[in-house]
Amino acid sequence: MQQLKKLIEKKARLLYSEIDLNPLFTGYANKEDRSYMNATFTLSDPALETRFNEMCVAGGINGLNGHRSVGGIERLCTTHFHLKVLVYW
Protein backbone atom coordinates (compact mmCIF):
# COMPACT_ATOMS: atom_id res chain seq x y z
CA MET A 1 0.00 0.00 0.00
CA GLN A 2 2.87 2.37 0.80
CA GLN A 3 4.33 1.93 -2.69
CA LEU A 4 0.99 2.74 -4.29
CA LYS A 5 0.78 5.92 -2.23
CA LYS A 6 4.30 6.92 -3.34
CA LEU A 7 3.40 6.30 -7.00
CA ILE A 8 0.22 8.40 -6.74
CA GLU A 9 2.13 11.23 -5.05
CA LYS A 10 4.83 11.09 -7.73
CA LYS A 11 2.26 11.34 -10.53
CA ALA A 12 0.49 14.22 -8.78
CA ARG A 13 3.78 16.11 -8.37
CA LEU A 14 4.56 15.66 -12.07
CA LEU A 15 1.16 16.94 -13.19
CA TYR A 16 1.01 19.86 -10.75
CA SER A 17 4.57 20.84 -11.61
CA GLU A 18 3.57 21.14 -15.25
CA ILE A 19 0.43 23.09 -14.39
CA ASP A 20 2.48 25.49 -12.24
CA LEU A 21 5.42 25.96 -14.63
CA ASN A 22 3.78 25.90 -18.04
CA PRO A 23 2.17 29.22 -19.02
CA LEU A 24 -0.38 27.31 -21.13
CA PHE A 25 -2.10 26.04 -17.96
CA THR A 26 -3.83 27.73 -15.04
CA GLY A 27 -4.59 25.61 -11.98
CA TYR A 28 -7.60 26.12 -9.70
CA ALA A 29 -6.69 24.59 -6.35
CA ASN A 30 -4.46 26.31 -3.84
CA LYS A 31 -1.25 24.33 -3.36
CA GLU A 32 -2.20 23.32 0.17
CA ASP A 33 -5.61 22.05 -1.01
CA ARG A 34 -4.55 19.96 -4.00
CA SER A 35 -5.79 16.43 -4.42
CA TYR A 36 -3.55 13.51 -5.33
CA MET A 37 -6.45 11.97 -7.22
CA ASN A 38 -7.61 14.74 -9.52
CA ALA A 39 -6.38 18.06 -10.84
CA THR A 40 -8.53 20.82 -12.26
CA PHE A 41 -7.03 23.37 -14.62
CA THR A 42 -7.73 25.45 -17.70
CA LEU A 43 -5.74 26.39 -20.75
CA SER A 44 -4.60 29.99 -20.61
CA ASP A 45 -5.69 30.40 -24.23
CA PRO A 46 -9.19 28.96 -24.80
CA ALA A 47 -8.47 28.86 -28.54
CA LEU A 48 -6.13 25.91 -27.85
CA GLU A 49 -8.79 23.74 -26.19
CA THR A 50 -9.82 21.90 -29.36
CA ARG A 51 -6.21 21.13 -30.27
CA PHE A 52 -5.43 20.07 -26.68
CA ASN A 53 -8.44 17.73 -26.57
CA GLU A 54 -7.53 16.23 -29.95
CA MET A 55 -3.98 15.60 -28.75
CA CYS A 56 -5.26 13.95 -25.58
CA VAL A 57 -7.60 11.64 -27.48
CA ALA A 58 -4.77 10.74 -29.87
CA GLY A 59 -2.66 9.88 -26.82
CA GLY A 60 -5.41 7.67 -25.41
CA ILE A 61 -6.63 10.15 -22.80
CA ASN A 62 -10.40 10.48 -22.57
CA GLY A 63 -12.77 12.07 -20.09
CA LEU A 64 -11.13 15.44 -19.52
CA ASN A 65 -14.45 17.13 -18.86
CA GLY A 66 -14.21 20.00 -16.44
CA HIS A 67 -15.08 19.90 -12.79
CA ARG A 68 -18.82 20.31 -12.21
CA SER A 69 -18.40 23.54 -10.21
CA VAL A 70 -15.42 25.25 -11.85
CA GLY A 71 -15.32 23.96 -15.43
CA GLY A 72 -11.99 23.81 -17.19
CA ILE A 73 -10.26 20.45 -17.51
CA GLU A 74 -10.23 17.78 -14.84
CA ARG A 75 -7.71 14.97 -14.93
CA LEU A 76 -8.30 12.07 -12.60
CA CYS A 77 -5.46 9.91 -11.33
CA THR A 78 -3.96 8.52 -14.50
CA THR A 79 -1.27 6.27 -15.89
CA HIS A 80 2.31 7.51 -16.02
CA PHE A 81 2.15 7.30 -19.83
CA HIS A 82 -0.87 9.60 -19.97
CA LEU A 83 0.87 12.08 -17.67
CA LYS A 84 3.78 12.20 -20.10
CA VAL A 85 1.38 12.93 -22.97
CA LEU A 86 -0.07 15.84 -20.96
CA VAL A 87 3.29 17.13 -19.77
CA TYR A 88 5.10 16.95 -23.11
CA TRP A 89 2.28 18.48 -25.13
C-alpha positions in Angstrom: 0.0 0.0 0.0 2.9 2.4 0.8 4.3 1.9 -2.7 1.0 2.7 -4.3 0.8 5.9 -2.2 4.3 6.9 -3.3 3.4 6.3 -7.0 0.2 8.4 -6.7 2.1 11.2 -5.0 4.8 11.1 -7.7 2.3 11.3 -10.5 0.5 14.2 -8.8 3.8 16.1 -8.4 4.6 15.7 -12.1 1.2 16.9 -13.2 1.0 19.9 -10.7 4.6 20.8 -11.6 3.6 21.1 -15.2 0.4 23.1 -14.4 2.5 25.5 -12.2 5.4 26.0 -14.6 3.8 25.9 -18.0 2.2 29.2 -19.0 -0.4 27.3 -21.1 -2.1 26.0 -18.0 -3.8 27.7 -15.0 -4.6 25.6 -12.0 -7.6 26.1 -9.7 -6.7 24.6 -6.4 -4.5 26.3 -3.8 -1.3 24.3 -3.4 -2.2 23.3 0.2 -5.6 22.0 -1.0 -4.5 20.0 -4.0 -5.8 16.4 -4.4 -3.6 13.5 -5.3 -6.5 12.0 -7.2 -7.6 14.7 -9.5 -6.4 18.1 -10.8 -8.5 20.8 -12.3 -7.0 23.4 -14.6 -7.7 25.5 -17.7 -5.7 26.4 -20.7 -4.6 30.0 -20.6 -5.7 30.4 -24.2 -9.2 29.0 -24.8 -8.5 28.9 -28.5 -6.1 25.9 -27.8 -8.8 23.7 -26.2 -9.8 21.9 -29.4 -6.2 21.1 -30.3 -5.4 20.1 -26.7 -8.4 17.7 -26.6 -7.5 16.2 -30.0 -4.0 15.6 -28.8 -5.3 14.0 -25.6 -7.6 11.6 -27.5 -4.8 10.7 -29.9 -2.7 9.9 -26.8 -5.4 7.7 -25.4 -6.6 10.1 -22.8 -10.4 10.5 -22.6 -12.8 12.1 -20.1 -11.1 15.4 -19.5 -14.4 17.1 -18.9 -14.2 20.0 -16.4 -15.1 19.9 -12.8 -18.8 20.3 -12.2 -18.4 23.5 -10.2 -15.4 25.3 -11.8 -15.3 24.0 -15.4 -12.0 23.8 -17.2 -10.3 20.5 -17.5 -10.2 17.8 -14.8 -7.7 15.0 -14.9 -8.3 12.1 -12.6 -5.5 9.9 -11.3 -4.0 8.5 -14.5 -1.3 6.3 -15.9 2.3 7.5 -16.0 2.2 7.3 -19.8 -0.9 9.6 -20.0 0.9 12.1 -17.7 3.8 12.2 -20.1 1.4 12.9 -23.0 -0.1 15.8 -21.0 3.3 17.1 -19.8 5.1 17.0 -23.1 2.3 18.5 -25.1 
